Amino acid sequence: MEKFIYIALFAPLVGSLVAALFSTQNKTAFTGWFTSFMLAVSMYASLNLLHFVYTTDTTLHVNLFDWIVIGNLNIPFGFVVDQVSVVMMTVVTVVSTMVHIHSIGYMEHDDGFNRYFSYLSAFVFSMMVLVMSDNFAVLFIGWEGVGVCSWLLIGFWYHKESATWAANEAFIMNRVGDLGLLLGMFLIYWNIGSLQYDIVFAQISTLENSTLVWIAGLLFLGAMGKSAQFPLHTWLADAMEGPTPVSALIHAATMVTAGVYLVIRSNELYTLVPEVGYAIAALGAFVAIFAASMALVNNDMKRIIAYSTLSQLGYMFVAAGLGAYWVALFHLATHAFFKSVLFLGAGNVMHAMDDELDIRKMGGLHKKMKATSIIMTLASLALAGIFPLAGFFSKDKILEAAFNADAVYLWAILWITAGLTAFYSFRLVMKIFFGEQNYSNEEFHPHEAKNFVIAAMIPLAILAVIAGWFEHSFVEFVTKVLPTWEASNLNHSTAWILILITSAVAIFGIAVAVFKYKNGGFSKSWEDTAIYKLLSNQYFIPKFYENFISKPYYAISVWMWEVVEVKLIDASIDGLAHLVNKLGVKVRPIQTGNLSSSLRLMVFGLILGLVFALVLSVL
């Protein structure tokens, strides 16, 4: 099975390198189809590995080569395929393959077609390195790789100032988190002497509690940056400046879930420090309702879906923080399917509406885009957690985890968020597909996407429907590595009551959205209220960052350049050079070439030296 590990890992890299050969040439359809084929090969290998691990309960280890060997430090470039990593590999490759195929249609008229596919496949390779690594050092290589590739993809249309700004924002904010991850790795090595998962987690319990808290906190700081948790969250919505399939891959199914994966992979650590886990859960619940509230009033189609992603990441961290690691991984997988469908569907709508993103300028598109409409509605139902779709099963388990942990206020926050999620999801659906037509037939000519583009969405839509049905098999599979979790404090009747309450609030949210936006929506006076302005301005957090961080930092940078660099450092060096030059001009006349003059100068210097030595001896 070792060959399948190499195929799964390196097939995307081969696709990226081949596409890079054509990056400076005009669009070549071959690059799109070839990279898609290589992703399909990687997916096939991942599915084979999934079947092997599932049927044999075997963990596969591969050491590619000895990477760093210095003294007692030995870090191999190694990979592990176990029940957790193979689930991530499958999710990443399945979603990536469909996104690649969809992108062929979406990017067909873009001058950077070849370059785009090179970046996209390089990102998938980096993500595979991240999830397959068997130590923190190799994970960090993949971690940074996805960061660089996301910078390239978010800023893909670099001629747009907004795109370059968003790419830089994402890159810088992620570096803040990455510093935490790096410091956490340093602490691990300092105390244990290894970065290998099996060695670290076998010895982690021997460390002092204070050290464990520091390591857990620093690793979670890395997770906060990558998974866009408050206060490092603002980059995610702004990252929608990139091509829409990029959002489907990076900002729904892969990169933003890397932080959740890190916490799940480090479950032995977080189990030892439940106080840190509870803090993670509390922050996750806050982010869940925080992001959902902003999605209620936003009118940008992609940003609404982005806020939804941020909210669902909060759900995942609640589960992971409360020790329900398999539940977090389960929601990670189901969310990847229905959220990627939503982003790809948004890409279809953008193409149909000449890249329009304002949902207030849409409406009535169901007649023109029936396939996209049906698929996005199904995905929205899954996101809302409606039975029997995938989101119902995973979201319900997270709410059970919160209630079971006696964290009733966490459960209440997530319950309210479930209602808000259902509302804004169907606000989006109604405003785009079923509401009143708000565009001119002379200005826009909406049309359905190409057949192969729709075909690429169908497997993900099917998984968004049926993935939750495999809950019991999933639990049996992943709990061979992850801790077993059951809602021990809940009896059967209580669990059913919780399910009914959660389903009721979701159905109520959908009903309110359908009723209100079928009849024109809320009145304009709503937009004049303080709460609307607060939500539409993202709680004024971006303005706070701009006024109290960005501008002061810029002002300090300018001062450092003008005063320290120019007036101090440059002036000192220039002044020294000028002084040496003037001194040279002054002493130049002594170089007359006359021997007697030179001898007199030598004697004078000798006398001066002797006098100086005499003075020093007396003192």
C-alpha positions as CSV (number, residue, x, y, z in Angstrom):
1,M,0.0,0.0,0.0
2,E,3.0,2.2,0.3
3,K,2.8,3.1,-3.4
4,F,-0.7,4.5,-2.8
5,I,0.7,6.9,-0.2
6,Y,3.2,8.3,-2.7
7,I,0.5,8.5,-5.4
8,A,-2.0,10.3,-3.1
9,L,0.7,12.7,-2.0
10,F,2.7,13.5,-5.1
11,A,0.0,13.3,-7.9
12,P,-1.1,16.9,-7.2
13,L,2.5,18.1,-7.2
14,V,3.1,16.6,-10.6
15,G,-0.1,18.3,-11.9
16,S,1.1,21.6,-10.5
17,L,4.6,21.4,-12.0
18,V,3.2,20.4,-15.4
19,A,0.8,23.3,-15.3
20,A,3.6,25.6,-14.3
21,L,5.4,24.8,-17.6
22,F,2.5,26.5,-19.4
23,S,2.0,29.4,-16.9
24,T,3.4,32.1,-19.2
25,Q,1.5,30.9,-22.3
26,N,-2.0,31.5,-23.4
27,K,-4.8,29.3,-22.1
28,T,-4.3,25.6,-22.7
29,A,-7.3,23.4,-21.8
30,F,-4.8,20.6,-21.3
31,T,-3.5,22.1,-18.1
32,G,-7.0,22.1,-16.6
33,W,-7.9,18.6,-17.5
34,F,-4.4,17.2,-16.7
35,T,-4.4,18.7,-13.2
36,S,-8.0,17.5,-12.7
37,F,-6.9,14.0,-13.8
38,M,-4.0,14.0,-11.4
39,L,-6.3,15.1,-8.6
40,A,-8.6,12.2,-9.5
41,V,-5.6,9.8,-9.3
42,S,-4.8,11.2,-5.9
43,M,-8.5,10.7,-4.9
44,Y,-8.4,7.1,-6.1
45,A,-5.3,6.4,-4.1
46,S,-6.8,8.0,-1.0
47,L,-10.0,5.9,-1.4
48,N,-7.9,2.8,-1.7
49,L,-6.0,3.7,1.5
50,L,-9.4,4.5,3.2
51,H,-10.6,1.0,2.3
52,F,-7.4,-0.7,3.4
53,V,-7.3,1.1,6.8
54,Y,-11.0,0.5,7.3
55,T,-10.8,-3.2,6.6
56,T,-7.5,-4.0,8.3
57,D,-7.2,-1.5,11.2
58,T,-3.6,-1.0,10.0
59,T,-1.7,2.2,10.4
60,L,0.8,2.9,7.6
61,H,4.1,4.7,8.2
62,V,6.5,6.0,5.5
63,N,9.8,7.8,5.9
64,L,10.6,9.6,2.7
65,F,14.1,10.5,3.9
66,D,16.0,11.7,7.0
67,W,15.4,15.5,6.8
68,I,17.2,17.0,9.8
69,V,19.8,15.1,11.7
70,I,21.8,17.3,14.1
71,G,23.1,15.8,17.4
72,N,20.1,14.4,19.2
73,L,17.7,16.1,16.8
74,N,16.4,13.6,14.2
75,I,13.4,14.7,12.1
76,P,12.5,12.4,9.2
77,F,10.3,13.6,6.3
78,G,7.7,11.1,7.3
79,F,4.0,10.4,6.8
80,V,1.3,8.4,8.6
81,V,-1.9,7.1,7.3
82,D,-4.3,6.3,10.1
83,Q,-8.0,6.6,10.7
84,V,-7.8,10.3,11.2
85,S,-5.4,11.3,8.4
86,V,-7.1,9.1,5.8
87,V,-10.4,10.7,6.5
88,M,-8.8,14.1,5.9
89,M,-7.1,12.8,2.8
90,T,-10.4,11.6,1.4
91,V,-12.2,14.8,2.1
92,V,-9.4,17.0,0.6
93,T,-9.0,14.9,-2.6
94,V,-12.7,14.4,-3.2
95,V,-13.5,18.1,-2.8
96,S,-10.3,19.2,-4.7
97,T,-11.1,17.0,-7.7
98,M,-14.6,18.4,-8.1
99,V,-13.3,21.9,-7.6
100,H,-10.6,21.4,-10.3
101,I,-13.2,20.2,-12.8
102,H,-15.6,23.0,-12.0
103,S,-12.8,25.5,-12.4
104,I,-12.2,24.5,-16.0
105,G,-15.6,26.0,-16.8
106,Y,-15.3,28.9,-14.4
107,M,-11.9,30.1,-15.5
108,E,-12.2,29.3,-19.2
109,H,-12.0,33.0,-20.3
110,D,-9.3,34.0,-17.8
111,D,-5.8,34.9,-19.1
112,G,-4.3,33.3,-16.1
113,F,-5.9,29.9,-16.7
114,N,-2.7,27.9,-16.7
115,R,-1.2,29.7,-13.7
116,Y,-4.4,29.2,-11.7
117,F,-4.3,25.4,-12.0
118,S,-0.6,25.4,-11.1
119,Y,-1.4,27.3,-7.9
120,L,-4.5,25.2,-7.1
121,S,-2.7,21.9,-7.4
122,A,0.2,23.2,-5.4
123,F,-2.2,24.1,-2.6
124,V,-3.7,20.6,-2.6
125,F,-0.2,19.1,-2.4
126,S,0.6,21.3,0.6
127,M,-2.6,20.3,2.3
128,M,-1.8,16.7,1.8
129,V,1.6,17.2,3.4
130,L,-0.1,18.8,6.3
131,V,-2.7,16.1,7.0
132,M,-0.4,13.1,6.3
133,S,2.7,14.3,8.3
134,D,3.7,12.1,11.2
135,N,5.5,14.9,13.1
136,F,5.0,18.6,13.9
137,A,8.0,19.8,11.7
138,V,6.5,18.3,8.5
139,L,3.1,19.5,9.5
140,F,4.6,23.0,9.7
141,I,6.0,22.7,6.1
142,G,2.5,21.9,4.8
143,W,1.0,24.5,7.1
144,E,3.2,27.2,5.6
145,G,2.8,25.8,2.1
146,V,-1.0,26.2,2.2
147,G,-0.4,29.8,3.6
148,V,1.8,30.7,0.6
149,C,-0.6,29.1,-1.9
150,S,-3.6,30.8,-0.4
151,W,-1.8,34.1,-0.7
152,L,-1.2,33.4,-4.4
153,L,-4.8,32.3,-5.0
154,I,-6.6,35.1,-3.0
155,G,-4.4,37.6,-4.8
156,F,-4.8,35.8,-8.1
157,W,-6.2,38.9,-9.8
158,Y,-3.3,41.0,-8.6
159,H,-4.2,43.9,-10.9
160,K,-7.1,44.6,-8.4
161,E,-5.9,46.5,-5.4
162,S,-8.7,44.9,-3.3
163,A,-7.4,41.4,-4.2
164,T,-3.7,42.2,-3.3
165,W,-4.8,43.8,0.0
166,A,-7.0,40.8,0.9
167,A,-4.1,38.4,0.1
168,N,-1.7,40.4,2.2
169,E,-4.2,40.6,5.1
170,A,-4.7,36.8,5.0
171,F,-1.0,36.2,4.9
172,I,-0.1,38.6,7.7
173,M,-2.9,37.4,10.0
174,N,-1.9,33.8,9.5
175,R,1.7,34.6,10.3
176,V,0.5,35.8,13.8
177,G,-1.0,32.4,14.4
178,D,2.0,30.6,12.8
179,L,4.3,32.2,15.4
180,G,2.2,30.6,18.1
181,L,2.4,27.2,16.4
182,L,6.2,27.6,16.0
183,L,6.7,28.5,19.7
184,G,4.5,25.6,20.7
185,M,6.7,23.3,18.7
186,F,9.9,24.8,20.3
187,L,8.4,24.1,23.7
188,I,7.5,20.5,22.8
189,Y,11.0,19.8,21.6
190,W,12.6,21.6,24.6
191,N,10.7,19.4,27.0
192,I,10.4,16.1,25.2
193,G,13.3,16.1,22.7
194,S,11.2,15.1,19.7
195,L,8.6,16.3,17.4
196,Q,7.3,12.9,16.3
197,Y,3.6,12.5,17.1
198,D,3.9,9.0,18.7
199,I,6.8,10.0,20.9
200,V,5.4,13.4,21.9
201,F,2.0,12.1,22.8
202,A,3.4,9.1,24.7
203,Q,5.5,11.4,26.9
204,I,3.3,14.5,27.1
205,S,1.6,13.4,30.3
206,T,4.9,13.6,32.2
207,L,5.2,17.4,31.8
208,E,4.1,19.9,34.4
209,N,0.6,21.3,34.0
210,S,1.8,24.8,33.5
211,T,4.0,23.7,30.6
212,L,1.1,21.7,29.1
213,V,-1.1,24.8,29.3
214,W,1.5,26.9,27.5
215,I,1.9,24.3,24.7
216,A,-1.8,23.8,24.3
217,G,-2.4,27.6,24.2
218,L,0.4,28.2,21.6
219,L,-0.8,25.4,19.3
220,F,-4.3,26.8,19.5
221,L,-3.0,30.2,18.6
222,G,-1.8,28.6,15.4
223,A,-5.2,27.1,14.9
224,M,-6.9,30.4,15.5
225,G,-5.0,32.0,12.6
226,K,-5.5,29.2,10.1
227,S,-9.2,28.7,11.1
228,A,-10.0,32.4,11.3
229,Q,-11.1,32.5,14.9
230,F,-11.7,35.8,16.7
231,P,-9.8,38.1,16.8
232,L,-7.8,36.7,13.8
233,H,-11.0,36.3,11.7
234,T,-11.3,39.4,9.5
235,W,-9.2,37.9,6.7
236,L,-11.7,35.1,5.8
237,A,-14.5,37.4,4.5
238,D,-12.0,39.6,2.7
239,A,-10.4,36.5,1.1
240,M,-13.5,36.3,-1.1
241,E,-11.6,38.5,-3.6
242,G,-10.1,35.3,-5.0
243,P,-11.8,33.2,-7.7
244,T,-14.9,31.5,-6.3
245,P,-13.7,27.9,-6.7
246,V,-10.8,28.9,-4.6
247,S,-13.2,29.8,-1.9
248,A,-14.9,26.4,-2.2
249,L,-11.6,24.6,-1.7
250,I,-9.6,26.8,0.6
251,H,-12.2,28.6,2.7
252,A,-14.8,25.8,3.1
253,A,-13.2,22.4,2.9
254,T,-9.4,22.4,3.5
255,M,-7.2,25.3,4.7
256,V,-9.6,26.8,7.3
257,T,-10.2,23.3,8.8
258,A,-6.4,22.8,9.3
259,G,-6.7,24.4,12.7
260,V,-9.5,22.1,13.7
261,Y,-7.4,19.1,12.5
262,L,-4.4,20.3,14.6
263,V,-6.5,20.3,17.8
264,I,-8.0,16.9,16.9
265,R,-4.6,15.4,16.1
266,S,-3.3,16.8,19.5
267,N,-6.2,15.4,21.4
268,E,-3.9,13.6,23.9
269,L,-2.5,17.0,24.9
270,Y,-5.9,18.8,25.2
271,T,-7.4,16.0,27.2
272,L,-4.8,16.7,29.9
273,V,-5.7,20.4,30.1
274,P,-9.5,20.5,30.1
275,E,-9.4,24.2,31.2
276,V,-7.8,25.0,27.8
277,G,-10.3,22.8,26.0
278,Y,-13.2,24.7,27.7
279,A,-11.7,28.0,26.7
280,I,-11.5,26.7,23.1
281,A,-15.2,25.7,23.3
282,A,-16.3,29.0,24.7
283,L,-14.4,30.9,22.0
284,G,-15.9,28.6,19.4
285,A,-19.5,29.2,20.6
286,F,-18.8,33.0,20.6
287,V,-17.5,32.8,17.0
288,A,-20.4,30.7,15.9
289,I,-23.1,33.3,16.9
290,F,-20.8,36.3,16.2
291,A,-20.3,35.2,12.5
292,A,-23.9,34.2,12.1
293,S,-25.1,37.6,13.2
294,M,-23.0,39.3,10.5
295,A,-24.4,37.0,7.8
296,L,-27.9,38.1,8.7
297,V,-27.6,41.5,7.0
298,N,-24.8,41.1,4.5
299,N,-25.7,41.5,0.9
300,D,-22.6,40.0,-0.7
301,M,-23.3,36.4,-1.8
302,K,-19.8,35.1,-1.2
303,R,-19.4,36.9,2.1
304,I,-22.6,35.5,3.5
305,I,-21.3,32.0,2.7
306,A,-17.9,32.9,4.2
307,Y,-19.5,34.1,7.5
308,S,-21.4,30.8,7.5
309,T,-18.0,29.0,7.2
310,L,-16.7,31.0,10.1
311,S,-19.8,30.1,12.2
312,Q,-19.5,26.4,11.5
313,L,-15.8,26.4,12.4
314,G,-17.0,27.7,15.7
315,Y,-19.2,24.6,16.1
316,M,-16.2,22.4,15.3
317,F,-14.1,24.0,18.0
318,V,-16.9,23.6,20.5
319,A,-16.9,19.9,19.9
320,A,-13.1,19.6,20.0
321,G,-12.8,21.8,23.1
322,L,-15.3,19.6,25.0
323,G,-13.4,16.4,24.1
324,A,-15.8,15.2,21.4
325,Y,-13.0,15.0,18.9
326,W,-14.7,12.5,16.5
327,V,-17.8,14.7,16.5
328,A,-15.6,17.7,15.4
329,L,-14.1,15.6,12.6
330,F,-17.5,14.4,11.6
331,H,-18.8,17.9,11.2
332,L,-15.6,18.9,9.4
333,A,-16.3,16.3,6.8
334,T,-20.0,16.9,6.3
335,H,-19.5,20.7,6.3
336,A,-16.8,20.3,3.6
337,F,-19.4,18.7,1.2
338,F,-22.3,21.1,1.6
339,K,-20.3,24.2,1.9
340,S,-18.2,23.5,-1.2
341,V,-21.4,23.0,-3.1
342,L,-22.7,26.4,-1.9
343,F,-19.5,28.2,-3.1
344,L,-19.5,26.4,-6.4
345,G,-23.1,27.3,-6.9
346,A,-22.3,30.9,-6.1
347,G,-19.7,30.7,-8.9
348,N,-22.4,29.6,-11.3
349,V,-24.6,32.5,-10.3
350,M,-21.7,34.9,-10.7
351,H,-21.1,33.7,-14.2
352,A,-24.8,34.0,-15.0
353,M,-24.9,37.5,-13.7
354,D,-21.7,39.0,-15.1
355,D,-19.8,38.7,-11.8
356,E,-22.6,40.4,-9.8
357,L,-22.4,39.6,-6.0
358,D,-25.1,41.8,-4.6
359,I,-28.1,39.6,-3.8
360,R,-30.4,42.6,-3.9
361,K,-29.8,42.7,-7.7
362,M,-30.9,39.1,-8.3
363,G,-34.1,37.2,-7.7
364,G,-36.2,34.8,-9.7
365,L,-33.1,32.9,-11.1
366,H,-34.7,29.5,-10.4
367,K,-36.4,29.7,-13.8
368,K,-33.1,30.2,-15.6
369,M,-30.8,28.1,-13.4
370,K,-32.9,25.2,-12.1
371,A,-30.0,22.7,-11.6
372,T,-27.9,25.2,-9.6
373,S,-31.0,26.3,-7.7
374,I,-31.9,22.8,-6.6
375,I,-28.4,21.9,-5.6
376,M,-27.8,25.1,-3.6
377,T,-31.2,24.6,-1.9
378,L,-30.2,21.1,-0.9
379,A,-26.9,22.3,0.4
380,S,-28.6,25.1,2.4
381,L,-31.0,22.5,4.0
382,A,-27.9,20.5,5.0
383,L,-26.3,23.7,6.4
384,A,-29.5,24.4,8.4
385,G,-29.3,20.9,9.9
386,I,-32.6,19.5,8.4
387,F,-33.2,15.8,8.7
388,P,-32.1,13.6,6.9
389,L,-29.3,15.6,5.3
390,A,-25.7,15.4,6.5
391,G,-25.6,18.6,8.5
392,F,-28.4,17.4,10.8
393,F,-26.4,14.4,12.1
394,S,-23.1,16.3,12.8
395,K,-24.6,19.5,14.1
396,D,-27.0,17.6,16.4
397,K,-24.0,15.7,18.0
398,I,-22.2,19.0,18.7
399,L,-25.3,20.4,20.5
400,E,-25.5,17.1,22.4
401,A,-21.9,17.5,23.4
402,A,-22.5,21.0,24.8
403,F,-25.6,19.9,26.7
404,N,-23.9,16.7,28.0
405,A,-21.0,18.8,29.4
406,D,-23.4,20.8,31.5
407,A,-22.5,23.8,29.5
408,V,-26.0,24.9,29.0
409,Y,-25.1,28.4,28.0
410,L,-22.9,27.0,25.2
411,W,-25.8,24.8,24.1
412,A,-28.1,27.9,24.2
413,I,-25.7,29.9,22.0
414,L,-25.4,27.1,19.5
415,W,-29.1,26.5,19.5
416,I,-29.8,30.2,18.7
417,T,-27.1,30.1,16.1
418,A,-28.8,27.1,14.5
419,G,-31.9,29.3,14.0
420,L,-29.9,32.2,12.6
421,T,-28.1,29.8,10.3
422,A,-31.3,28.5,8.9
423,F,-32.6,32.0,8.4
424,Y,-29.6,33.6,6.6
425,S,-29.2,30.4,4.5
426,F,-32.7,30.7,3.1
427,R,-32.5,34.5,3.0
428,L,-29.7,33.8,0.5
429,V,-31.7,31.2,-1.4
430,M,-34.8,33.3,-1.6
431,K,-33.0,36.5,-2.6
432,I,-31.2,34.7,-5.4
433,F,-33.6,32.1,-6.8
434,F,-37.1,32.5,-5.6
435,G,-37.8,36.1,-4.7
436,E,-38.9,39.0,-6.9
437,Q,-36.7,39.6,-9.9
438,N,-34.5,42.7,-9.3
439,Y,-32.4,42.8,-12.4
440,S,-33.1,44.1,-15.9
441,N,-33.4,41.6,-18.8
442,E,-31.6,44.2,-20.9
443,E,-28.6,44.3,-18.6
444,F,-28.3,40.7,-17.5
445,H,-28.9,37.4,-19.4
446,P,-28.7,34.7,-16.8
447,H,-28.1,31.1,-18.0
448,E,-27.3,27.8,-16.5
449,A,-23.7,26.6,-16.2
450,K,-22.2,24.0,-18.6
451,N,-23.2,20.4,-18.1
452,F,-19.7,19.2,-16.9
453,V,-19.7,22.1,-14.3
454,I,-23.0,20.9,-12.9
455,A,-21.7,17.3,-13.0
456,A,-18.8,18.3,-10.9
457,M,-21.2,19.6,-8.2
458,I,-23.5,16.5,-8.1
459,P,-21.1,14.1,-6.2
460,L,-20.6,16.8,-3.5
461,A,-24.4,17.4,-3.4
462,I,-25.0,13.7,-3.0
463,L,-22.5,13.5,-0.2
464,A,-24.1,16.5,1.4
465,V,-27.3,14.5,1.5
466,I,-26.1,11.0,2.6
467,A,-22.8,11.5,4.5
468,G,-24.6,11.7,7.8
469,W,-26.1,8.3,7.3
470,F,-22.7,6.7,7.9
471,E,-22.4,8.2,11.4
472,H,-22.1,4.8,13.2
473,S,-19.5,3.4,10.8
474,F,-17.6,6.7,11.1
475,V,-17.6,6.5,14.9
476,E,-16.4,2.9,14.9
477,F,-13.6,3.8,12.5
478,V,-12.1,7.0,13.9
479,T,-12.4,6.1,17.6
480,K,-9.7,3.5,17.1
481,V,-7.4,6.5,17.2
482,L,-9.5,9.3,18.8
483,P,-11.1,9.1,22.3
484,T,-14.5,7.5,22.5
485,W,-17.2,10.0,23.3
486,E,-20.8,9.4,24.1
487,A,-23.5,11.7,25.6
488,S,-23.3,9.8,29.0
489,N,-25.4,12.4,30.8
490,L,-28.3,12.2,28.4
491,N,-31.0,9.6,28.4
492,H,-32.8,8.5,25.3
493,S,-35.8,10.8,25.8
494,T,-33.7,13.8,26.6
495,A,-31.7,13.3,23.4
496,W,-34.9,13.2,21.4
497,I,-36.2,16.3,23.0
498,L,-33.0,18.1,22.2
499,I,-33.2,16.9,18.6
500,L,-36.8,18.1,18.3
501,I,-36.0,21.5,19.8
502,T,-33.0,22.0,17.5
503,S,-35.0,20.9,14.4
504,A,-37.9,23.2,15.4
505,V,-35.7,26.3,15.6
506,A,-34.1,25.5,12.3
507,I,-37.5,25.0,10.6
508,F,-38.7,28.2,12.2
509,G,-35.7,30.1,10.8
510,I,-36.3,28.7,7.3
511,A,-40.1,29.5,7.5
512,V,-39.4,33.1,8.6
513,A,-36.9,33.6,5.7
514,V,-39.2,32.1,3.1
515,F,-42.2,34.1,4.3
516,K,-40.5,37.4,4.6
517,Y,-38.5,37.3,1.4
518,K,-41.4,35.9,-0.6
519,N,-43.1,39.1,0.3
520,G,-40.3,41.6,-0.4
521,G,-38.3,41.2,2.8
522,F,-37.9,43.6,5.7
523,S,-38.7,47.3,5.3
524,K,-36.1,49.9,4.5
525,S,-36.4,51.4,8.0
526,W,-34.6,48.3,9.3
527,E,-31.4,49.5,7.6
528,D,-31.5,52.7,9.6
529,T,-31.4,50.9,13.0
530,A,-28.3,50.8,15.2
531,I,-28.2,47.0,15.3
532,Y,-28.2,46.8,11.5
533,K,-25.4,49.3,11.2
534,L,-23.4,47.4,13.9
535,L,-23.8,44.1,12.0
536,S,-23.3,45.5,8.5
537,N,-20.0,47.1,9.7
538,Q,-18.8,43.8,11.3
539,Y,-19.1,45.3,14.8
540,F,-16.7,48.0,13.6
541,I,-13.8,45.6,14.2
542,P,-12.1,46.2,10.8
543,K,-12.3,50.0,11.5
544,F,-10.8,49.3,15.0
545,Y,-7.9,47.4,13.4
546,E,-7.4,50.1,10.8
547,N,-7.4,53.0,13.3
548,F,-5.6,51.4,16.2
549,I,-3.3,48.9,14.6
550,S,-2.7,49.5,10.9
551,K,-2.5,53.3,10.9
552,P,-0.3,53.5,14.1
553,Y,1.9,50.8,12.7
554,Y,2.2,52.7,9.4
555,A,2.9,55.9,11.2
556,I,5.7,54.2,13.3
557,S,7.1,52.7,10.1
558,V,7.2,56.1,8.4
559,W,8.9,57.6,11.5
560,M,11.4,54.8,11.7
561,W,12.3,55.4,8.0
562,E,12.4,59.2,8.1
563,V,14.1,59.6,11.4
564,V,16.0,56.4,12.3
565,E,16.8,55.2,8.8
566,V,17.4,58.5,6.9
567,K,18.4,61.0,9.6
568,L,20.3,58.7,11.9
569,I,21.7,55.6,10.2
570,D,22.0,57.1,6.6
571,A,23.2,60.4,7.9
572,S,25.8,58.8,10.2
573,I,27.2,56.6,7.4
574,D,27.2,59.5,5.0
575,G,28.8,61.8,7.6
576,L,31.5,59.3,8.3
577,A,32.3,59.0,4.6
578,H,32.3,62.8,4.2
579,L,34.7,63.1,7.2
580,V,37.1,60.5,5.8
581,N,37.0,62.3,2.5
582,K,37.8,65.7,4.1
583,L,40.5,64.2,6.2
584,G,42.0,62.7,3.1
585,V,42.0,66.0,1.4
586,K,43.7,67.7,4.4
587,V,46.5,65.1,4.8
588,R,47.1,64.6,1.1
589,P,49.8,67.4,1.0
590,I,52.1,65.4,3.2
591,Q,52.5,62.9,0.5
592,T,55.1,65.0,-1.4
593,G,57.4,62.2,-2.4
594,N,60.4,64.0,-0.7
595,L,62.5,61.6,1.4
596,S,63.7,64.1,4.0
597,S,60.1,65.2,4.6
598,S,59.0,61.6,5.1
599,L,61.8,61.0,7.5
600,R,60.9,64.1,9.5
601,L,57.3,62.9,9.7
602,M,58.4,59.5,10.9
603,V,60.6,61.0,13.6
604,F,57.8,63.2,14.7
605,G,55.4,60.3,14.9
606,L,57.9,58.3,16.9
607,I,58.4,61.1,19.4
608,L,54.6,61.5,19.7
609,G,54.2,57.8,20.4
610,L,56.9,57.8,23.0
611,V,55.3,60.8,24.8
612,F,51.9,59.1,24.7
613,A,53.4,55.9,26.2
614,L,55.2,57.9,28.9
615,V,51.9,59.7,29.9
616,L,50.1,56.4,30.1
617,S,52.8,54.9,32.3
618,V,52.6,57.8,34.7
619,L,48.8,57.7,34.9
